[in-house]
């Protein structure tokens, strides 16, 4: 649970009420002084959302600038600076504290500190309108502290002698300074620089102050854990020390307990059913399937599973199901997960795909215990092949490929099947040398050419490749094992106990068992599950490559592709992907799944946290003169999300000229009262048209108007020169056939129109978002930032995120 909170934050930030002076100094501190905390610049918080109700600090006045400078440069030199202003409200041990907070607004650091102190902190119902407060009753009446960090500061006295405020006076000052300043790491343009400053500070430290967890660590951990910008910064790299420190904090038993309790009481999570545990179980959701199925012969602590992708492409969501399933069983049985790259075909594989797959594995939140390559075992596999030749279980076939295929189909034995072991060994040596004679050969298992199971009719075990260097071993080898040969051997060699395979491999189960028995290696349990099939989709890497090669897709991360990178780029949340896999469970039934179900699950996750904004289409946008509008620019602030104030605030501009979309203008009747969303009702008149295109309108705001009485409710933007240019993209399926067949020619079913683009203007708040941010555009839908706004020549690009409903155009509308 803690890992999920870390990588997919569940709490929205609560920012300090006002900027504080920057910390840090270039002056040298005395050798005995505690080192100053890193600089945290207040200017970086200019665009940070502010929640006044959550940050009313009930403390004495803030120290003057000289006192702050003294604290940051000579922490331990208490006699040469003004005393620190302590919180006038203090909670002692033995009291019972009632903690109130919003969903996604829990004071994690405070609650964890209470748990470490043995102070009872009762978490009441999480109410959307409640600020974060801590209250306790006393002889003098109730004492209340409002705000996350002020609540932590109120525990200073209770922490005396526990180590939570350090081991001496100097460390106490450093700890409390960190508590005060942790709130400065609020989202905004300078947040990444703040994190890197802390990262440098933590380069030689395990904890912020001293040698154990203090209120300083709890304060910063709570702030970063609740900051939705931190995972973005962490993913970019450069903050490895902070990541290491966060992992240590997340592993703290008290912190884990608090996070679990907070999540359990979160009404939005419980209602929306979006929580997925590390083992793949969905918390609070009703699903149609489950991974809760026992493995045959499994023993707790001894299960070893493997996920063996071929590095010939990046992972698609069918691979994601396999990866999550293997991960689930390894963790459920407290065992081991191996990620093994099946690199047995140099023609198709390269290091770029290895890196892409590792990136996908990280995206899926998997934590393999070891990463291996089949090529690590090439020498051992070749030695096993020679052993089987000597035992008469493998022979070398000189038959050409087409003849071999025909003979296998007609159950005809090869002329080479009965040749001597000596001849087979001679040809084997030629194969290993890569000679012209050897390159024309293939080594085949001698199983049963009369079998009704085609997989048992002497399958190929080794073949030559003398042309293409291997991406890891270069030209060292000229002969390579097939997957069918290598997999049974390496599974046994690496200690795999359970090999999970899709049901399409059922015919190969007898072959797998025969090969392991012939090799004399330990038997591995095979466990089957259903292959993932999605409508209007192919998961064949060969066919996906065809789309790229023929210009129907831009690459493996194309947002129309069913790859992990493709769907995540389009706005799919990993939590939704996990929930979708769990909804199928470990069933062996093969079904054709609908994309709408997956995207509907995704909507449940993004809707409660996606900030709302406005974009107006450029084409024939209509300028509306607001006759009684403000003479100049009128700025005000509103919540980014009407139902979740913790998402933050945005600024809105009103002027006496606004723009609306042509489609809305066409619906307005002369003299009609309509609603301008976020402003109020207005009467519209003097509608000017040219060739049925509305050119201009006038309106008057009606302060007494009731939005419930109007039929037309419109989005709008002030006609301001600093609006953000935006390119909005929507997509359709790549193919037109709902259930493509293996024999289909993709030239016949390829969808020729899969992307539409609209130019628009967005509100100025959009310029603050990073790539990958999910937003909702009022009356348009959900979108993900694919390219940030740079300037008029490099506009923002937003990609449409399906919401689970049928599309309005293209094949997806069927």
C-alpha positions in Angstrom: 0.0 0.0 0.0 2.8 2.4 0.8 4.4 1.8 -2.6 1.1 2.7 -4.3 0.8 5.9 -2.3 4.4 6.8 -3.2 4.2 6.3 -6.9 0.5 7.2 -7.4 -0.1 9.9 -4.7 -3.5 9.6 -2.9 -3.4 12.9 -1.1 -3.5 16.4 -2.7 -1.1 19.0 -1.5 -1.9 21.6 1.2 0.3 24.5 0.7 1.5 27.1 3.2 -0.5 30.3 3.5 2.4 32.6 2.5 5.9 32.3 1.1 8.7 32.3 3.7 12.3 33.6 3.3 14.7 31.3 1.5 16.7 29.0 3.7 20.4 28.4 3.3 23.5 30.6 3.2 26.9 30.6 1.7 28.5 31.5 5.0 30.4 28.7 6.8 28.9 27.4 10.0 31.1 26.5 13.0 32.3 23.0 13.0 30.1 22.1 15.9 26.9 23.5 14.3 24.3 21.3 12.7 24.4 21.8 8.9 21.8 24.1 7.5 18.8 22.8 5.6 19.0 23.3 1.8 17.7 26.5 0.2 13.9 26.3 -0.6 13.1 29.3 -2.7 9.7 30.9 -2.0 9.5 32.2 -5.6 9.0 28.7 -6.8 5.6 28.7 -5.2 4.1 31.5 -7.2 1.9 29.0 -9.2 1.2 26.7 -6.3 -2.4 26.0 -5.3 -3.3 27.7 -2.0 -5.8 26.3 0.5 -6.3 29.0 3.1 -8.7 26.9 5.2 -6.0 24.3 5.7 -3.2 26.6 6.6 -4.3 29.0 9.3 -1.4 28.6 11.6 -2.1 29.1 15.3 1.4 30.0 16.3 3.3 33.1 17.4 4.5 35.6 14.8 7.1 34.4 12.2 10.7 35.2 13.2 12.2 38.2 11.5 14.6 37.8 8.6 17.8 38.1 10.7 16.6 35.4 13.1 15.8 33.1 10.1 19.2 33.7 8.6 20.9 32.9 11.9 19.0 29.6 12.2 20.0 28.5 8.7 23.7 29.4 9.0 24.5 28.6 12.6 21.8 26.1 13.8 23.6 25.3 17.0 24.8 28.7 18.0 21.8 29.5 20.1 23.3 32.4 22.0 23.9 34.6 18.9 20.5 34.7 17.3 16.9 35.5 18.3 14.9 32.6 19.8 12.8 30.6 17.5 9.1 31.3 17.7 7.5 28.1 19.0 4.0 27.0 18.6 1.9 28.4 21.4 -0.4 25.4 21.2 1.1 22.2 22.4 -0.3 18.7 22.7 1.1 16.6 25.6 1.2 12.9 25.8 -1.8 11.2 27.3 -4.4 13.3 25.5 -6.8 12.1 22.8 -6.6 14.1 19.6 -9.4 14.3 17.1 -8.0 14.7 13.6 -10.3 15.9 10.8 -9.3 16.2 7.2 -10.5 16.0 3.6 -10.3 12.9 1.5 -6.9 13.1 -0.1 -5.9 15.7 2.5 -4.6 13.6 5.5 -1.8 14.9 7.7 0.3 11.8 7.3 3.3 13.1 9.1 1.3 14.2 12.1 -0.7 11.0 12.3 2.5 8.9 12.1 4.2 11.0 14.8 1.2 10.4 17.1 1.5 6.7 16.5 5.2 6.7 17.4 4.5 8.7 20.5 1.6 6.5 21.6 -0.8 9.5 21.4 -4.3 8.4 20.4 -5.3 10.3 17.2 -8.8 9.5 16.3 -9.6 9.9 12.6 -13.2 10.8 12.1 -15.2 10.8 8.9 -13.2 12.4 6.0 -15.4 15.3 5.0 -14.9 17.2 1.8 -15.3 20.6 3.3 -13.2 20.1 6.4 -9.7 21.6 6.6 -7.0 19.5 8.3 -7.4 20.2 12.0 -6.2 18.5 15.2 -8.3 19.1 18.4 -8.1 17.9 21.9 -10.0 18.7 25.1 -8.2 20.0 28.2 -9.0 21.6 31.6 -8.6 25.0 29.9 -11.0 24.1 27.1 -10.5 22.6 23.7 -7.2 23.2 21.9 -7.2 23.2 18.1 -4.5 23.5 15.5 -5.4 24.1 11.9 -3.0 22.9 9.1 -0.8 19.9 8.6 2.6 21.3 9.6 1.3 23.4 12.5 -0.2 20.2 13.9 3.3 18.6 13.8 4.8 21.6 15.4 2.3 21.3 18.3 3.9 17.9 19.2 7.3 19.4 19.9 6.9 19.2 23.7 5.4 15.7 23.6 8.5 14.6 21.6 11.0 15.7 24.2 13.3 12.9 25.1 12.0 10.6 22.4 14.5 11.4 19.6 11.8 12.7 17.4 13.1 16.2 17.8 16.7 15.2 17.8 19.2 14.4 20.5 20.1 18.0 21.7 19.0 21.6 21.4 20.8 22.2 18.1 19.2 19.2 16.5 15.8 20.3 17.8 16.2 23.7 16.1 17.1 21.9 12.9 14.2 19.5 13.1 11.6 22.3 13.8 13.1 24.4 11.0 12.5 21.5 8.6 9.0 21.1 9.9 8.3 24.8 9.1 10.0 24.8 5.7 8.7 21.5 4.4 5.5 23.3 3.3 7.6 25.3 0.8 7.9 22.2 -1.4 4.5 23.0 -3.0 3.7 22.2 -6.7 4.8 24.8 -9.2 7.5 25.7 -11.7 10.3 25.6 -9.1 9.3 22.3 -7.4 11.9 20.2 -9.4 14.7 22.6 -8.3 13.5 22.4 -4.7 13.6 18.6 -4.9 17.2 18.6 -6.4 18.3 20.8 -3.6 17.0 18.4 -1.0 18.5 15.5 -3.1 22.0 17.1 -2.8 21.4 17.6 1.0 20.6 13.9 1.4 23.6 12.7 -0.6 25.5 11.8 2.6 22.6 11.4 5.0 20.1 8.6 5.8 17.8 11.0 7.6 17.3 14.8 7.5 18.6 15.4 11.0 20.7 13.0 13.1 20.7 9.3 12.7 17.0 8.3 13.1 13.5 9.4 12.0 12.5 12.8 13.4 9.6 15.2 12.9 11.7 16.7 10.1 11.5 13.4 8.1 7.8 13.0 8.9 7.0 16.5 7.8 8.8 16.3 4.5 7.7 12.7 3.8 4.1 13.8 4.4 4.4 16.7 2.0 6.1 14.8 -0.8 3.7 11.8 -0.4 0.8 14.2 -0.9 2.3 16.1 -3.8 1.1 14.9 -7.2 4.1 16.5 -8.9 6.7 14.4 -7.0 6.2 11.2 -9.0 6.7 13.2 -12.2 10.0 14.7 -10.9 11.1 11.3 -9.6 10.5 9.6 -12.9 12.6 12.2 -14.7 15.6 11.2 -12.6 18.2 13.3 -10.7 16.6 12.8 -7.3 17.8 9.3 -6.5 18.8 10.3 -2.9 15.3 11.6 -2.2 13.8 8.4 -3.8 16.0 6.3 -1.6 15.0 8.3 1.5 11.3 8.1 0.5 11.5 4.3 0.1 13.0 4.1 3.6 10.2 6.3 5.0 7.5 4.3 3.2 8.9 1.1 4.7 8.4 2.5 8.2 5.9 0.2 10.0 4.1 3.1 11.7 3.9 5.0 8.4 2.5 2.0 6.6 -0.1 1.5 9.3 -1.2 5.2 9.0 -1.5 5.1 5.2 -3.6 1.9 5.3 -5.9 3.5 7.9 -6.3 6.7 5.9 -7.0 4.8 2.7 -9.5 2.6 4.4 -11.4 5.6 5.6 -11.3 7.5 2.3 -14.9 7.7 1.0 -13.8 8.6 -2.6 -11.5 5.6 -2.8 -14.2 3.3 -1.3 -16.9 4.7 -3.6 -14.8 4.8 -6.8 -13.1 1.5 -6.1 -9.7 2.5 -7.6 -7.3 1.1 -5.2 -5.1 -1.9 -6.3 -2.8 -3.5 -3.9 0.8 -4.6 -4.8 -0.4 -8.2 -5.2 -3.0 -7.2 -7.8 -6.1 -7.3 -5.5 -8.6 -4.5 -6.1 -9.7 -2.9 -2.8 -13.3 -1.8 -2.6 -14.4 -2.9 -6.1 -16.6 -5.5 -7.4 -14.9 -7.3 -10.2 -15.9 -10.2 -12.4 -12.7 -12.1 -11.9 -9.9 -12.7 -9.4 -6.4 -14.0 -9.3 -7.2 -15.7 -6.0 -6.6 -19.2 -7.4 -4.2 -21.7 -5.9 -1.2 -22.9 -7.9 -0.7 -26.7 -8.0 2.1 -27.8 -5.8 2.9 -24.3 -4.5 4.6 -23.9 -1.2 4.8 -20.7 0.7 8.2 -19.1 0.3 9.3 -21.5 -2.5 7.3 -20.4 -5.5 9.4 -19.0 -8.4 7.7 -17.5 -11.5 9.2 -16.0 -14.6 8.0 -13.4 -17.1 10.0 -14.1 -20.4 9.5 -11.3 -23.0 11.3 -11.5 -26.3 13.2 -8.2 -26.9 11.8 -7.8 -30.4 9.3 -5.1 -29.4 8.0 -3.3 -26.3 5.2 -4.8 -24.2 1.6 -4.7 -25.2 -1.3 -5.0 -22.7 -1.4 -8.8 -23.4 2.1 -9.0 -22.0 1.0 -6.8 -19.1 -1.5 -9.4 -18.1 1.2 -12.1 -18.1 3.6 -9.8 -16.2 1.0 -8.9 -13.5 -0.1 -12.5 -13.2 3.5 -13.8 -12.6 4.1 -10.9 -10.2 0.9 -11.7 -8.3 1.7 -15.3 -7.7 5.3 -14.6 -6.8 4.3 -12.1 -4.2 1.2 -14.0 -2.9 3.4 -17.0 -2.1 6.3 -14.8 -0.8 8.4 -16.2 -3.6 10.6 -14.9 -6.4 9.9 -13.2 -9.7 12.4 -13.6 -12.6 12.2 -11.3 -15.6 14.1 -13.2 -18.4 14.7 -11.8 -21.8 14.2 -14.6 -24.3 17.0 -13.4 -26.7 17.3 -16.4 -29.0 16.7 -14.7 -32.3 19.3 -12.1 -33.3 17.4 -11.1 -36.4 14.6 -9.5 -34.3 16.2 -8.4 -31.0 18.1 -5.3 -29.9 19.0 -3.4 -26.8 16.5 -0.6 -27.5 13.7 -3.1 -27.0 15.4 -4.4 -23.8 15.4 -0.8 -22.5 11.8 -0.3 -23.6 10.6 -3.4 -21.9 12.4 -2.5 -18.6 10.7 0.9 -18.8 7.3 -0.8 -19.2 8.0 -3.1 -16.3 8.8 0.0 -14.1 5.6 1.6 -15.4 3.6 -1.4 -14.4 5.0 -1.1 -10.9 6.7 -4.5 -11.0 9.7 -5.3 -8.9 11.5 -8.4 -10.3 13.9 -10.1 -7.9 16.3 -10.8 -10.7 16.7 -10.0 -14.4 18.3 -12.6 -16.7 18.8 -13.4 -20.3 18.5 -16.7 -22.1 21.8 -15.9 -23.7 23.4 -16.2 -20.2 22.8 -19.9 -20.6 23.8 -20.4 -24.2 26.9 -22.5 -23.4 24.9 -24.7 -21.1 22.1 -25.2 -23.6 24.6 -26.0 -26.4 26.3 -28.6 -24.1 22.9 -30.1 -23.4 22.1 -30.2 -27.1 25.4 -32.2 -27.8 24.5 -34.5 -24.9 21.1 -35.2 -26.5 22.7 -35.9 -29.9 25.0 -38.5 -28.3 21.9 -40.1 -26.7 20.0 -40.2 -30.0 17.4 -37.7 -28.8 18.4 -35.0 -31.3 19.4 -35.5 -35.0 20.7 -33.0 -37.6 18.4 -32.5 -40.5 19.7 -31.2 -43.9 16.2 -30.9 -45.3 15.2 -27.4 -46.6 12.5 -25.5 -44.7 9.6 -26.0 -47.1 10.2 -29.7 -47.4 10.4 -30.0 -43.6 7.2 -28.1 -43.2 5.4 -30.3 -45.7 6.7 -33.6 -44.1 5.7 -32.5 -40.7 2.2 -31.7 -41.9 1.9 -35.1 -43.6 3.7 -37.0 -40.8 6.5 -38.1 -43.0 9.8 -38.8 -41.3 12.9 -37.0 -42.6 15.5 -39.0 -44.5 18.0 -37.8 -41.8 16.1 -39.1 -38.8 17.8 -42.5 -38.9 21.4 -41.3 -39.6 24.2 -42.3 -37.2 25.1 -40.4 -34.1 28.6 -39.8 -35.6 27.1 -38.1 -38.7 24.9 -36.0 -36.4 27.9 -34.9 -34.4 29.8 -34.1 -37.5 27.0 -31.9 -38.8 26.6 -30.4 -35.3 30.2 -29.3 -35.4 29.6 -27.7 -38.8 26.6 -25.9 -37.4 28.6 -24.5 -34.5 31.3 -23.3 -37.0 28.7 -21.6 -39.2 30.1 -23.3 -42.3 28.0 -23.3 -45.5 27.1 -26.9 -44.9 26.2 -26.3 -41.2 24.2 -23.2 -41.9 21.8 -25.2 -44.1 21.1 -27.6 -41.2 18.7 -27.7 -38.3 18.8 -29.8 -35.1 15.5 -31.5 -34.4 14.2 -33.4 -31.3 13.4 -37.0 -32.2 9.9 -37.3 -30.6 7.0 -38.8 -32.6 6.3 -38.0 -36.2 3.0 -39.9 -36.1 1.6 -37.9 -33.2 -1.8 -36.2 -33.6 -0.2 -33.3 -31.8 1.8 -31.4 -34.5 4.1 -29.9 -31.8 5.4 -33.4 -31.1 6.4 -34.1 -34.7 10.2 -33.6 -34.2 10.3 -29.8 -33.6 13.4 -27.8 -34.3 15.7 -27.5 -31.3 18.6 -25.4 -32.9 19.2 -23.4 -36.0 22.0 -21.4 -37.5 22.4 -17.6 -37.8 25.7 -16.6 -39.2 24.7 -13.3 -40.7 23.3 -11.2 -37.7 25.4 -10.5 -34.6 23.6 -11.1 -31.3 22.8 -7.9 -29.4 24.7 -9.2 -26.3 27.1 -12.0 -27.5 28.0 -10.6 -30.9 29.4 -13.2 -33.3 30.5 -15.7 -30.6 27.7 -18.2 -31.5 26.6 -19.4 -34.9 23.9 -21.7 -33.7 21.0 -20.7 -31.4 18.4 -22.7 -29.5 14.7 -22.2 -30.4 12.3 -20.9 -27.7 10.8 -24.4 -27.4 14.3 -25.8 -26.7 15.6 -23.1 -24.4 12.6 -22.4 -22.2 12.2 -25.8 -20.6 16.0 -25.9 -19.9 16.4 -22.4 -18.5 13.2 -22.7 -16.4 14.7 -25.7 -14.7 18.2 -24.2 -14.5 16.9 -21.0 -12.9 14.7 -22.7 -10.4 11.3 -21.8 -11.8 8.6 -23.8 -10.0 5.6 -22.6 -12.1 5.6 -21.7 -15.7 2.5 -19.6 -16.5 1.4 -19.7 -20.2 -1.6 -18.6 -22.2 -4.0 -21.3 -23.2 -2.9 -21.0 -26.9 0.3 -22.9 -25.8 -1.8 -25.9 -24.6 -0.6 -28.1 -27.5 3.0 -27.4 -26.5 2.6 -28.6 -22.9 3.3 -32.3 -23.9 6.4 -31.0 -25.8 7.6 -29.0 -22.8 7.4 -32.0 -20.5 9.0 -34.4 -23.0 12.0 -32.0 -23.5 12.5 -31.6 -19.7 12.4 -35.4 -19.3 14.8 -35.9 -22.2 17.2 -33.4 -20.7 16.9 -35.0 -17.3 16.1 -31.7 -15.5 13.7 -31.0 -12.7 10.0 -30.8 -13.8 8.3 -27.5 -13.8 4.6 -27.0 -13.2 2.7 -25.5 -16.2 -0.3 -23.4 -15.4 -2.5 -21.9 -18.1 -4.6 -18.8 -18.3 -6.6 -17.1 -21.1 -5.0 -14.9 -23.7 -6.2 -11.3 -23.7 -8.1 -10.4 -26.8 -9.5 -6.9 -27.5 -11.9 -5.7 -30.2 -10.5 -3.9 -33.2 -7.0 -4.8 -32.1 -4.1 -7.0 -33.0 -1.5 -7.9 -30.4 0.9 -9.5 -32.9 4.2 -7.8 -32.7 4.8 -8.6 -36.4 1.5 -6.9 -37.4 2.1 -3.9 -35.1 5.5 -3.5 -36.8 3.6 -3.5 -40.1 1.6 -0.4 -39.0 4.8 1.4 -38.1 6.7 0.4 -41.3 3.8 1.5 -43.5 3.2 4.9 -41.9 -0.1 4.0 -40.1 1.5 4.6 -36.7 4.3 6.9 -35.5 6.1 4.2 -33.4 5.6 1.7 -30.7 4.4 4.4 -28.3 1.8 5.6 -30.7 -1.3 6.5 -28.6 -3.4 4.3 -30.9 -1.2 1.2 -30.1 -2.2 -1.4 -27.5 1.3 -1.2 -26.1 1.9 -0.3 -22.5 3.7 2.9 -23.6 0.9 3.6 -26.1 -2.0 3.4 -23.7 -0.2 5.2 -20.9 0.7 8.0 -23.3 -3.0 8.3 -24.1 -3.8 8.7 -20.5 -4.3 5.2 -19.2 -3.5 4.9 -15.5 -1.6 1.8 -14.4 -4.2 1.3 -11.6 -6.9 1.0 -14.2 -4.8 -1.5 -16.2 -4.3 -3.6 -13.1 -8.0 -3.5 -12.2 -8.9 -4.5 -15.7 -6.6 -7.5 -15.5 -8.0 -8.5 -12.2 -11.5 -8.2 -13.6 -10.6 -11.0 -16.0 -9.0 -13.0 -13.2 -7.0 -16.1 -13.9 -9.8 -17.7 -16.0 -8.9 -20.0 -18.9 -12.0 -18.8 -20.9 -11.1 -16.9 -24.0 -13.2 -13.7 -24.5 -13.1 -10.7 -26.8 -12.9 -7.8 -24.5 -14.2 -4.3 -25.2 -11.9 -1.2 -24.8 -14.8 0.8 -23.4 -14.7 -1.3 -20.2 -11.0 -0.6 -19.7 -11.5 3.1 -20.3 -14.5 3.3 -18.0 -12.3 1.9 -15.2 -9.7 4.5 -16.1 -12.3 7.3 -15.8 -13.1 6.3 -12.2 -9.5 7.0 -11.3 -8.9 10.3 -13.2 -12.3 11.9 -12.6 -11.9 12.7 -8.9 -8.4 14.3 -9.4 -8.4 15.8 -12.9 -8.4 19.6 -12.8 -11.1 21.3 -14.9 -10.2 23.8 -17.6 -11.7 25.5 -20.7 -10.7 25.4 -24.4 -12.5 27.2 -27.2 -12.2 25.9 -30.8 -10.4 28.3 -33.1 -12.6 27.7 -36.2 -15.1 30.6 -36.4 -14.9 31.4 -32.7 -17.3 34.2 -31.9 -16.4 37.4 -30.1 -19.1 38.4 -27.7 -19.3 42.0 -26.3 -20.3 42.0 -22.7 -22.0 45.3 -22.4 -22.0 45.5 -18.7 -18.7 43.7 -18.2 -15.7 45.0 -16.4 -13.9 47.9 -17.9 -10.5 46.3 -17.5 -9.2 42.9 -16.5 -11.0 41.3 -13.5 -9.2 38.3 -12.0 -10.5 35.9 -9.4 -9.8 32.4 -8.2 -11.9 29.2 -8.2 -11.3 25.6 -7.4 -9.8 23.5 -10.2 -12.3 20.7 -9.3 -15.8 21.6 -8.0 -16.0 18.4 -6.0 -12.4 18.1 -4.8 -10.9 21.3 -3.5 -7.7 19.6 -2.7 -6.9 19.5 -6.5 -6.0 23.2 -6.0 -7.1 26.6 -7.4 -6.9 28.3 -10.7 -7.2 31.9 -11.9 -10.1 33.1 -14.1 -10.2 36.3 -16.1 -13.3 38.3 -16.9 -13.3 41.0 -19.5 -15.9 43.0 -21.5 -15.0 40.8 -24.5 -15.2 37.0 -24.5 -15.1 34.2 -27.1 -17.4 31.3 -27.4 -17.5 28.4 -29.9 -19.4 28.7 -33.2 -21.5 25.6 -32.4 -22.8 27.3 -29.3 -23.4 30.6 -31.1 -25.5 28.9 -33.7 -27.9 27.8 -30.9 -28.5 31.2 -29.4 -31.7 33.0 -30.3 -32.1 36.7 -30.3 -33.0 37.9 -26.8 -32.5 34.5 -25.2 -31.1 34.1 -21.7 -28.2 31.6 -21.6 -25.7 30.7 -19.0 -22.0 31.5 -19.2 -20.5 28.8 -17.1 -18.6 30.1 -14.1 -20.0 33.7 -14.6 -23.7 33.6 -14.6 -26.7 34.2 -16.9 -26.8 36.7 -19.7 -29.2 38.0 -22.2 -27.9 37.8 -25.8 -28.8 40.2 -28.6 -27.6 41.8 -31.8 -26.5 38.5 -33.4 -24.6 39.2 -36.6 -24.3 36.5 -39.3 -22.6 36.1 -42.6 -23.5 33.1 -44.8 -25.0 31.4 -41.8 -21.8 31.9 -39.8 -22.2 33.9 -36.6 -19.7 36.8 -36.6 -20.5 38.7 -33.4 -22.9 38.9 -30.5 -23.6 41.3 -27.6 -24.8 40.3 -24.2 -25.7 41.7 -20.8 -25.0 39.8 -17.6 -28.1 39.2 -15.5 -27.0 39.1 -11.9 -30.4 37.8 -10.8 -30.5 35.0 -13.3 -31.0 31.4 -12.3 -28.8 28.9 -14.1 -31.5 26.2 -13.6 -33.9 28.1 -15.9 -31.6 28.2 -19.0 -31.4 25.6 -21.7 -28.0 26.5 -23.2 -25.0 26.6 -20.9 -21.7 27.6 -22.6 -18.0 27.6 -21.9 -16.2 30.8 -22.7 -12.9 32.6 -22.3 -11.9 36.2 -22.0 -10.7 37.5 -25.3 -7.2 37.9 -23.9 -3.9 37.9 -25.9 -2.2 35.5 -23.5 -4.6 32.5 -24.1 -2.7 29.2 -24.7 -2.7 27.8 -28.2 -3.7 24.2 -28.1 -3.8 21.3 -30.6 -6.5 18.8 -29.6 -6.1 15.2 -31.0 -8.7 12.4 -31.0 -8.2 8.9 -32.3 -10.0 5.9 -33.7 -9.1 2.2 -33.9 -6.3 1.2 -36.4 -8.4 -1.5 -38.0 -12.0 -1.7 -39.1 -12.7 -5.4 -38.2 -14.0 -6.1 -34.7 -12.3 -9.5 -34.5 -9.4 -9.8 -36.9 -8.4 -13.3 -38.0 -4.9 -14.6 -38.5 -5.4 -14.9 -42.2 -6.7 -11.4 -42.7 -4.6 -9.1 -44.9 -4.2 -5.9 -43.0 -4.1 -3.9 -46.2 -7.8 -4.8 -46.5 -8.9 -3.9 -42.9 -6.6 -0.9 -42.1 -8.5 2.2 -41.0 -7.4 5.1 -43.2 -8.7 7.8 -40.9 -7.6 7.3 -37.3 -6.8 10.9 -36.1 -8.6 14.2 -36.1 -7.0 17.4 -35.0 -8.7 20.6 -33.7 -6.9 23.9 -33.0 -8.1 25.8 -30.0 -7.3 28.4 -27.3 -7.1 27.4 -23.7 -7.2 29.3 -20.4 -3.8 30.6 -19.2 -3.6 28.0 -16.4 -2.7 25.4 -18.9 0.8 26.8 -19.4 1.8 25.5 -16.0 1.2 21.8 -16.7 3.9 19.2 -17.4 3.8 16.4 -20.0 1.6 13.5 -18.8 -0.7 15.7 -16.7 -4.4 14.6 -17.0 -7.0 17.3 -17.2 -10.7 17.6 -18.1 -11.9 20.2 -20.6 -15.4 21.4 -19.7 -18.0 20.0 -22.1 -15.2 18.2 -24.1 -13.8 15.4 -22.1 -10.6 14.1 -20.5 -7.2 14.9 -22.0 -3.5 14.2 -21.3 -0.7 16.7 -22.0 1.4 15.2 -24.8 3.5 18.3 -25.4 3.8 21.3 -23.1 3.1 24.9 -24.3 6.3 26.6 -25.4 5.2 29.5 -27.5 2.8 30.3 -30.4 4.9 28.3 -32.8 5.1 25.3 -30.4 1.6 25.0 -29.0 0.4 22.6 -26.3 -0.8 19.2 -27.6 -3.6 17.4 -25.8 -4.6 13.8 -26.5 -8.2 12.7 -25.9 -8.7 10.1 -23.2 -11.7 7.9 -23.9 -14.2 7.8 -21.0 -15.8 4.4 -21.6 -18.7 5.7 -23.7 -19.1 5.2 -27.5 -17.1 7.6 -29.6 -18.9 10.2 -31.7 -17.0 9.4 -34.9 -15.2 6.7 -36.8 -15.2 2.9 -36.2 -15.3 3.5 -32.5 -18.8 5.0 -32.8 -20.2 1.7 -34.1 
